Amino acid sequence: PSPGCPVLSGAAQPSGVRVHAHALGSGRRSAGAMPKPGTPARPEVSPNGPGTLRIAWSVPEDADPEITATTVKVRIVGSQRFQNYDHSTGKLVNKGGGTVPAETSEILLWGCEEGIAYEAIIAVMNGDGWSDMSAPSLPGCIGELKSRAKPQRPGPPKLDAVASGRLRVTWTLPEACPPIEASQVQITEVSTGLTLLVDATNGKLISTGRTTFGASRTECNINGATDGVEYVAAVCCRNAEGFGEYSIPSDSVANPLADTSGMQLVLHQGPSTEIPIMEPLGQGQMKVRWLLPDGAKSTMVKLRRVGDNNWYLCGGAAVTAPESEVTASGLEDGIEYESMIAFLISGRWCMESGISKPTCIGHKKLPSIPDAPKEPRILVDQAQGGVKVKWTVFSAVPQLTGCHIKVRPVGCRTWQYVHPINWKLTDKEVDPVPVTNLENPVLGLTPGVRYEAQVAFRNKLGAGPYSASSDPACIGRPTPKLMRCQNCFNDFDLQHAEYTKAPEAFWCPHCRFRRMDPFNAVIEPYGLLLCHILVRGTMSFSLDLPDIKQWRKDDQAVFMRMCKVDSDTCASIWPKKLTFEANGAEVFAIKEPEEGHIRRDVPMNISAGLKPGINTINITVEDDFLQSYVMSLVRTQAMTAQMIAATTPNLSEEDALARIMGLLEDTWAGSVDNEDEEEITCVISNKLKLRCPLSFERCTIPVRGEQCQHLQCFGLQAYLESNMKMRALNNRWTCPVCSCVLRPQDLRVDSYVEKVLSETPEHIDEVLIMQDGNYRCIEDFPMDQAYVEKEKAKEAAAREAEARTADDVEVTEMYTTIADGDDKGEKRKAAQQHTSVQKTLTKRQRARMQRSLEVAEGEENSD
């Protein structure tokens, strides 16, 4: 049922819908006393995931008779037509649709487009009919709201002659936001210029009426066309914002008119001697057609852009009869052109026609500021030391009037502008240079410095955005900017990058990439496949990998790593956005982190996107200052914690003891004799802890950093495994004691601490290092040794008791009375009593037991 339709008690109703029959007569209410439900409140529309909207409403509870069903209608905001919700499918339909049962007050609508605002209305029904429609809901949108505009002009339709009096029009729909809802077809008689519309119901030609076709229709048949009359068709589309412009007319078509002799006659051919016709062909070409009058020997065809004052001779010469068409080339897409013709008759040029209808190739360009041009080129004359910036112009509406040029050294953050008169650089933006020059000199550049340039075009409406940066260019050879690496002690050319940290902390990118991820170690000596400091946002190159299959079998991989030049750490840092493509397919993409979120920057494995042989690599980078980044491709070998531990160097017992003595030198130093001088010395305790701060167990392989200034060691295996499990790569390799950077190459196994661990009991957690190099165990309580002796005696007694029990079992059969309730539990307790082993107690447990023993002894003495 729908609003306004009566509900009959004998008719079939949807499931869940009750029909109330009220008979007239005594004791019953009349139909006039039972009003239809009141208008419900407006529903609520909210997003509920990709492509899904949630529509909720409240059902009136005071209706009498009670509500039995609800109908829901939805439309795009601004649209003229609602669509019905079908409860059986959860989608919108143009006609029909199933109602929602009364007990349901919330639905999910599928198939909605993201970025489009929707609104909904509802009506409720009881036994007396449908209520009025509610007010529209507030708009609901999935994701961010897209910009709205009328549909663009469609492409030219296709018009075909089907039979006598019948034509067929087919067209394609352009992309639009909001989506296209309807199309309208316009038919024009070429001979008279009469324009009519196609009736959407019967296909007849009318001036007004129902002339819109649904969005699903891209073809229609025309009835009642006059045979022998030539027609053209045009199409326009409508969305929630309104109708767009009509398309370019189709090719002219006419149904032939047969005369009595069987000859086919056509009343009109389209162009005339008065006005030519222009037909776009694409690829910068347009055809101009006309009709030759009697006695014409040649035709002169003139062409110009709409709005220009000057005409240009098409083809450079007159067209000799009997040719009646010519193709103009070199035209610009999106620009409207118009033409006119003149004929040579009896040796005189005469009969100059009127101006044709404006026509353009493709979509017409609307007036706006110019778009961003293609990146320019910097041309260097090495002999003269001169530099020119060259650019490529394009068509715009209005026409281009000037070009702004700015130049800067690669790696610099500020731009300088080219003066239009003296061609020198200035810090302030100046007037543009003439755009028709196509190139402009630049003076005052420093030899040996690499420069890049950008250009922007201007027209009457203003200046457009700047282009991407050009390829770098330099007068002469670039001057190297060398920096000494403190790891490999080689000189590294920073090129255009800047390094502002301390020179004694500088590591070249090669060494930093090798140290970045020890669990994926760079294979030496040729594992660094590529290292490059970024200059532009796009980079393309070829990579030859003939042995990539064998590398995969050997558990080797190819990683892309990136860091900043101006940094003194080996941290992995990605720019804001990056896309890596190999052989035309995207391998990975780095996206800008959401607001309030921190992105984990880790090297990316690109092995899956590579193939044996030549690989074409394309990298696109977006960042505020991408010249500060350096990228590399490295060949790596997967390493486990055990493999890294096997390569950790050992410090001999003598060297380890000497280092410990050096660390404790200030601790054992005497007091200062000169009381007038005050000096604060940071000393460390001579107490050596034997438990690892990571695993809280006694160290198995004690290690310490080569530069660490503390006595305590930590377990090598625990340190490596904890770093392997850490997902944040840049948080790895920190000493758990002093928090300094500590990579596997900086670890040293302490043989002296190993000796101490092997010579001390398991319950000893700390020892004191003496001044002579010996050590002394630290006991927490004076009774600990006695307690240990007691425990040993108990363990010996328990072993003797177990031995006697084993001997008795061999010769004696024991009978035990077991209760019915918990026989398994008693057996389990007995087994635990015989098989239990005394656990090693912690310090706190031993202290608690010692206090209990002292209390017990005190009570016995008091008794």
N, C-alpha and C positions, 0 to 999 in steps of 0.2 A: 504493500500500500504506500501511497505517497500523500503528502498534504493536499487536502481538497477532495480526495477520493472517498466515497462512502464505504463503510465496512459492513458487509452482509453476514448475518449469522450462519447462513448455509454455505458460504463460500469457503474454499480451502485457505487456511491461514498458515503463515510460517511457523516452524516449530518454536515452542516457547511463548507463543502469542496467544493469549486467551481472548475469546470474543464474548462480550456480554450481550445477551439478548434480553430486552426489556419489552414485555408485552403491555399493551394498553388495557386498562380495566381497573376494577376496584382493588384497592390494597396495593397498587403498584404506581411508581412514579411515571409521569408522562415523559415523552422524549424532550419536550420543551424544558423540563425541570432538570435535565442532565446536561450541563454545558460541557463543551470540549475543554481539554486541559489548558491552563494558562501558559503564557509564553515563558519558556525556561530561561535561566540565566545564561550568559555567554559562556562558551566552553573555554578551556585552556589548552594551548598548543605549545609543546616544548620538544626539543631534540631528544632522541633516545638511541643514539648510535648511528653508524653510517647508513644513509639512505632511509632512515626510519624516524617518524614523528610520533609522539605520544599525545593523544587527544583525550582529555578528561572533562567530565561534566557532572553536575548533580541532578538527580532525578527528583522532580517535585513529589513530596510525600503526602500532601494534602489533597491530591486529585481524587475525585470521586465520579465515576469508577476509577480504580487504580490504573497506573500507567502500565502498558503492556509491551511497548516497543519504542525504539528511538531511531531516527534516521539522521545520518551525518553527511554534510556536504562540505567540500573543500575546494578552494581555488587559490591560485597565485595572487598575491596582493596586487591590485590594479586590474585584474582580468575582469572581463564582462560576463563570464560564465562559470557557474559552479559545477563540479563533478560529484557524482554520487559515490559514497563509500560502500563497497560490497563486503559484507561481514564474512562471507564464506571464503574469500580469497585474501582479504586484508589489503586490497588495492582499490584504486579509483576507476570507475567506468563512466562512460558518457551517458548511457541510458540504463535504467533498471537499477540493479544493486540490491543486496539483501539487507534488511533492517537488523538492528542490534537488539537482543532481548533486554527486557526491562531490568533484570538483575545485574546487567553489565553497565558500568558507568565509566569505562576507560578502554581505549583501543590503541593498537599500534598500527600505523599506516605505513606500508612498505612502498618502495619505489620512488621516493621523493629525491629530488636533486639537491645537492649540496650548494650552499650559497644563495638559495632562492627563498624568499619569504612567503609563507603560506598563512591563510586564515581559514577558519571553519565556522559553520553555523549548524545548529541542531534544531529538531522539532520532535515532540513526544506525542504518543498516541494512546488513547484508551478506547473503551467501547463506544464512545460517542464521536470519535474522529481525531483528526490531527490538530495540534496546536499551531499557533503562528511560529514562524522561524525566529530564532533568537537573534540577538545582535551579533555581528561578527566578532570573533575572538581577537585578541591582540596578536600581531604577527609572530610566527615562530620560524626559525631558520636553523639549518644544520651547518655548523661551522661558521666561518666568516662570510658576511654578506657581500656578494659580488656586485660590481657596478652594473647598472641597468641602462639599456639604450634600445632605441627602436631597431628593428631588423635592418641589416644592410641590404643593398640592392641585389636581388638574385641574378644568376647568370641568365643569358638569353634563353627563352624557352624554345621548344621545337614544335613547329606547326606542320601538320601533315594533312593532305587531302585524302579522305577515306572513301567517300562515295558521293553521289550527287546530293548536294545540300548538306553534307556532313564533313566536319573537320575534327581533328584530334590535337589536343595540346598536352604536352608533357613538360615538366619542369623539375628542378631540384631545389631543396630548401637550404638556405645558408645557416650557419651557426649563429645563435642569438642568445642573449640573456636579458630578460626571461625567455624561456623556450617559445618557439613559434606555435601559435594556436590556430591560425587560419591563413588561407591564401585567397587572392582575388585575381581573376583573369580578365584582361581587357583586350577587346578585338577592335581593330581599326581598319576601315576601308581605305586602301591606298589612294584610290582615284579621288574620293571626296573628302577624306580626312574625318569621316564620321566615326565616333568612338562609342562603343557599346560594351556592356558587361555580360558575362555568362551566368545564367540562372543555375544555381547549384542543384536545383531539384529536377529540372527537365532539360537543361543544356541549351535553352533558347537564348537569343540575344535580346537583352532588355536594358533599359536605362536605369531603373531602380528596382529594388526587391531584394530577395535573399540571394546574395551574390558571393558569399564567402564559403570556401571549402574547408573542411576540417584538416587538422595538421597531418593526418594520415593519408590525405589525398594529394597525389602529385601528378594526376592525369585526369582529363575530362574530355567528354565528347560534346561537340557543338552541333546543334540541329537548326535547320532553317537558314543556312548560309546560301547566298545567291550564287548560282553557277556562273562562271565566267568573270567574276569580280575577285580582284586580288586583295588578300587580307594579310595583316601582320598581327602578332600577338605579343602581349607584355604581361608580366606577373609582378605582383607586390605581395608582401607578407605582413602579418599582424601578430604582435604579442601583447603582453599586458601594458606596454608603454605606448602602443598605437601602431598605425600602419607605417611601413617604411616606404622608400621610393620604388617606383616601377622599374623593372629591368629594361635593358636594352631590347628593342623590338626584335622579334624573330625574323628569319628570312620570309619573304613574301610567298604566299601559296594561293592558288586558285583552282577550283574544280573546272575542268574544260567544258565548254559549251559547244555541242556538236550541231553543225548546220545540216541542211537537207542533203548536201552532197557528201556528207561523211567527214568533212574537214573540221578540225578542232579550232575554235576561235577563243582568244583571250582578249578581254576588253582593255586591260591596262598592264603594263610591264613594270611599274614601280617608279623609276626615275623619269624625269621629263626634261625638255629643253629649257625649262624655267629654273628648276632647282635640282642639283645633283644629290645623290644619296651616298653616304659614307658607311662602310661596313668594317668593323674592327676584325683583324685576322690574328692578332696576338704577335708576340715576338717583335714588337716595335713596328708592326706593319698595319696599314689600313687601306682598304680598297675604295676607290671613288668611281661611281657609275653614273652615266647620263645617257640621254637619247640624242642622236644626231639629227639635226633638221635637214631638210632637203637642200642640196647645194653646198653643204659644209665640207671643206677640204681638210681642216685641222681643228683641233680643240686645245685651248690653253686652260690648264687646271691650276688654280692658285689655292694655297693652303696657309693657315695661320692658327696660332693658339688663340682661344677665346680670350678676349681682352686686349690682345696686341693690336697695334696700329698698322704694322707692316705685313704685307703678303709675300709668300715665297712660291716660286714656280715649281710645281710638283714635277719631278723627274728632270728638271733643268732644260726642258725643251717642250715644244707643242707636240700633241699626240696626233699622228696622221690618221685620217679616215681610212678604212671604216672602223677603226678601233673606237670603242665606246666605254672603256674602263682603263684605269691605271692604278698601280699599287704604289703607295707612298711608304717609304721605309725610314728608319732612324727616328721614329716618334717615341715619346716617353709614355710609359704606362701611367694611368690615372689622371692624365691631363686632357681636357676637352679641346678638340680641334673643330674647325669649321672650314668649308671650302666654297668656291664659286668658279664658274666656267665662262668662257667666251669662245665664239666660233669664227673661223676664217671663211667668209662667204664673198665670192666675187672679188677676191683680192683685198678685202677689208675686214678688220676685226670688229665684230659687232655682236649684238644679241647677248650682252653680258647678263648672266643669270643672277638670281637672288642668292643670298647666303644660305647654305644648307643647315640642317638641324645639328647642333653640337653633338659630337660623339667622342667617346674616349675608349682606350684599350684597358680592359679590366675595370676595377672599381674606381669610381671618381674620388680623387683626393679632395678632402675638405680643407678649408683655410685653417692653418695652424702654424705654430712655430716649427722650424725645421727639426727633423729627427737627428740623432747622433750620426755623424758621418763615419765612413770607414777610416781605420787608423791611417795616418799619413806616412810618408817615407822621408827620411833624411838623406839627402844627396851630398856627398863630400867630394870636393875637388882637391885631391891630395897635393897636386902640383901648385895650385894657387892658394891653398889653405882656406877655401871658401866653403860655406855650408848653405844649402837651400832646403826648405821644407815644401814638399809637393803633396797635393791632395787631389781627390776626385770628387766632382760635384754631382748632384742628382737633382731631379725635378722636385719642386715644392710649390705650394700655393699659399700665399703669394710667392713670387720668384725670389731667389736668393739675391741679396744685395752686398754681403760682405762676409769675411772670414776672420775669426779671432785665432791667433796662434800663441801658444805658451810652451816654454822650453825649460827644462831643469836638468841638472846632472843626475845620472842614475843613482838612486839611493837617497837623494835629498827629498825632504818633505815639503818644501815650498817651491812654487812655480814663479817664473818670470815671463813677462809678456813682450811680444815683438812690436816695436813702435812702427806705425804705418808710413812714417816719413824717413827717419834715419835708419830703420831696421835694427836698432840696438835693443838690448833687453832692459826692461823697466819693471819695478816691483808692483806697480799699479796697473789695473786693466785699462787699456786704451781703446781708441776707435779701431774698427776692423780694417783689414786690407781689402782691396777689390777681389771679389770671389772669382772673377773671370780670369785672373792671372794664372791660376792653377798651380803656382809656385811662388815662393817669396824668399829672398836672401835673409840670413841672420848673421849679424856682426857681433864681435866682442866675445866669442867663445874661446875658452882656454884649450890649447893643444894638450893632448894626453889625457883628457877627461872625456868620459863617455856621456853623451846626452841623449835624451828622449823628448819627443814632442807630442802635443795633442792639438787638435783643431776643433772649432765649433762654427757653424754657419748662422747667419742672421738674415731675416727678411723684415718686412714692414711690421710684423706682429711681435718681433723680438728675437732674442738669441736662443738657439737650441742648446741641448746638452753637448758636452765635449766628447770627442771620440776616445777610443782606447789608445794607449800609448804606442808609439811607433817602436820599431826595432832600434836598439841603441846604435849610435854612430860616434866616431871619434876622429879628430884631426890628428893624423899620425898614429903612432902606436900607443896604446893605453899605458899610463904610468903605473907600475906595480906598487901595491901597498902591502908590504911584507910584515909578518908578525911571527915571532919565534914560539913554536909549540913547546910547552914545558913538559910534555910527555915523551914525544918522539924526537924533540930538539931539531926539527926541520922547519924551514921557513914556509909559511903559508900566505898566499896572495888573497887578501880580503876583497879585492876588486872594488865594487861599489859599496860593500857593506861596512858598517861601523861597529867597533868594539870599544865599549866605554868602561869595562871592568879593569881590575888591576892587571898589568902585563904579566906578572909572575903567576897569575891564575889562568892564563890562556891555554886552552887545548884546541888544536885544530879539529875541524869537523870529522876528519878521517878517524882520529883516535876516539872521539866521542861516539861515533857510530859503532866502532868496534867494541866499546865498553857498555853500550846502551842496554843490552839484554844478554846476560851470561847464559841464560837457559836456551838461547838461540845464538850460539857463538858464530862469529864470522869466520869462515874457512880461510886460512892463510895459505899462500900470500896473495891470492887473486880473488878473494871473496867480495871485495868492494867493486861491484860492477859499474856503478855510476855515482858521481857526486857532483852536484850542481847548485850554485847559488841562484835563486830565482831572480828574474828580471821582469818578465811579463806574466800576465795572468793565464796565458795558454802556452803549452809546450808540446811539441810533437817530435818523436824520434823513433828510430828502429833499433831493436835489440835482437841479436842473433844468439839463440840458445839451442845448439844442436844436441846437447846431452841432457836436456831437461827431464826426459823419462828416466834415465839412469840416476839422476839426482833424487827423484821421488823414491826410487827403490832403496836408495841409501839413506832414507829418512832426512834428506836435505830439502831446503825450501828457499824461495826467493821472497824477501821482505822489502817493503818500502818503509823507510824511516825518514823522519823530518825533525829538525830542531832549529833553534834560533842561533844566529851567529853571535849576537850580543848576549851571551850567557856563559857562565862558568860552571855549569852542571851538564850532565849527560841526559837530561830529561827529554822525553819525547813530547813534542809540541806540534799540533796541527794548526793551520790557519782557520779562519772562520768557516770557510766552505772549500771543499776539494772534491773533484770527481776524477777517478782514474779509469780509463778505458783501454782495453787491450784487444786489438784485432776487431774493432767496431762494437765490442760488447762492454758494458759497464762491469767492472770488477768490484769496486767498492766506492762509497761516497761518504764524505765527512760533512755533517750538517751542523749548523750553528746551534749551540746549546740553548735550550729554552730559558726564559728569564727565571732566575732563582735556582737554576740547576748547574751543577759542575760536570763537565764532560771528562770522561777518562780517555786520555790520549795515549794510545798504545800503537806500536808498529803493526802494519797490516800485511798479512800473508797473501801474495798475489800469484802463487804458483798455479792455482786452479785455473786462472785466466790465461796462462801462457801455453804455447804449443812449441813443438820442436821446430827449429829453423828461425826464420825472420818473423819477429813480432812487431806490429805497429802500435806504438804507445801514444796516447793523447791524454794530457793532464790539464785540467782547468782549475784555477785557484782564484778565490775571492777573499781579499783581506784589505784592511785599511793601509797596511804598509808591507806588502808581500816581498819587497826587496830585502827584508831582514831574515828571510827563511832560507835554509839550505836543505836539499833533499838528497836521498841516496837510494840506490837499489843494491841490496847485499845478498850474497849467497851464504846460507847459514846451515849449521849442523845442530840438531836437537840434542840438548844435554840434560841429564838427570842429576839429582842431588848427589847420588853416589859417584857419578863420573866427575863432578866438580870437586867432591871431597878427595878423590884419589889424586888430584893434581895440586892440592893445597900443600905448600912447602912446610917442612918441619924446622923448628928452631932447636938446635942441640941443647942438651941439658946445661952445659957450661954457659952458652950464650944466653939461654933463658934466665939462668940464675943471675948473670951479670946485668941483664936488663932489669930484673926485679930489684937488685941492689941499687941500680941507678935511680929507679922510681922512688925508693925509700931513703935516698941519700939525705934529703932535707928533713925527713922525719927523725933521723938519728943524729943530725947535726947539733953541735953545742949552741949554747946561748950566745948572743952577740956581746962582746966585751965592751964596746963603746956604747955607753948608755945614752950619750947625746944624740946618736943617730937612731931613728926609729925605722924599722923595716917590717913590712907585713909579708910573710911567706906562706904560701898555700901548701900545706903538707897533706899526705894521705896516710891512712891507718895501715899498720903492718898486719892487719887481720885479713887473711885470704879465705874467701867463701868458696866452697867446693860444689855448691849446687848451681845449676844453670838457671838464669833468670827467665828463660823461655819455657822450659819443660818442668822446672821445679824439681828436678832429679839431679843426682850427682853426674857430673859431666863424664862422658865416655871418651870423647876426643876434645880436650879443652883447646880453644882457640882464642886469640885476641888480635885486634887490629895492629898493624905495624906502627901506626902513629898514635894509638890509644895510650893514655896516661893513667891507667888504673890497673890494680892488681887482678881484679876478678876476671875470670874467663867464662866462656859460655860454650855450650855444645855445638860442634860443627854441624852435625846432622840436623839438629833442631833449628839452627839458624837458616840453613839452606832450604829446608822444607817449609818453614814459615814464610820465607820470601817467595817460594814457588806458588804457594796458595794465595798470595796477595794479588788481587785483581788490579789494583791501582799501581801501574808500573812505576810511576814517579815517586811512590811512597816506599819503594823497596830499598834494601841495602842501607839500613841505618843501624848503627851499633846499639844493642839493647841496654847498654850501661851508660855510655856517654853521648849517644845520639849523633855521632859524627858519621859522615858518609863512609861506608865500609863495604866495598865490593869484594868478590871472591879473590881477586888478585892481591888484595891488601891483607888477607888473613894469614896468620902464622900459628902453627900448632906448637903449644908450649910444652916441651918435654919435661921441664922441672915440675910443672903442675901434674903432668901425667904420672910422674914418680910419686908425688905426694898422694894422689888418688889410689895408686896401687898399694901403698904401704899403710894406709889408714883404714880402720873399720868402716862399715857401711853407715853406721849411725853418726859418724863424725861429719859435721857440716862445715866447720871452720877450723883453721889452724892459724897460729901466730908465726910469722916469719921472723927468725932471730937475726941479730946483726952479723953472726958468723956464717950465715947461709943455711943453718938448720931450721927446723920447724918444731912446734910443740902443739899437740892437740888441745882444743878448748873443750872442757867438760862443763856442762851447764850446772850440775849439782855435785856436791862432794860425795854423795852416796851412789852416783851412777856406776862406778866400777863394781861396788858390792852388788848392786842390782843386776849387773851383767853376769856376775858370778852365780847369783841365785838362778837366773834364767837358764844358764848353761846346765846347772845341776838339775833343774826341772826337766829340761829336754833330755838329759841322759836317763833320768828315771822313767820318763815316758817311753823312751826307746826300749828299756829293759822290760817294761810292762807289756809292750806290744810283742816283744819276742816271746815272753811267757805265754801270752794269750795264743800266739800262733802254735806253740807246742801243744797246748791243751786242745786246740781244735783238731789236731791230727788224731787224738786218741779218745776224745770225749764228745758225746753227742749231747748238746744242751737243749733242754725243754723250757720253753717260755710261754707263760700265759699272756695272751694278747686280748685286749679289750675289743669289743665289737665296733666301737665307734671310730677310733682313729688308729688302726693298726699300721697303716702306711706311714703316718707321721712319726709314730714311736720308732719304727725301723729306721727312718731317715735320721732321727735324732741320735740313735745309737750309732749309726754309721758315721755321722759327723764327729761324734766323740772319739771314735777310734782313729779317724783319718785326719783330724785337724792338725795343722802345723802352726807353731807359734809365729805370729807376724812380728816384723821389726817395728817397734813403737817409735813414734815421733817424739820430739822434745816435749811438747805439751802433754802428751800421754804419759811420758815417763815422769814428768813433774807432778802430774795429778796422782799417779800411783804412789810416788814417793811420799806425798802428803798424806795419802790414805794409810800407808804403812806407819808413818809417824803417829797419826791419831790413834791407830789400833794399839801400838806399843804403849802410848800414854794411858789408854783405858786399862790395859792389863796391869800396868804399874800401879794405877790408882786402886784397882781391885785388890 
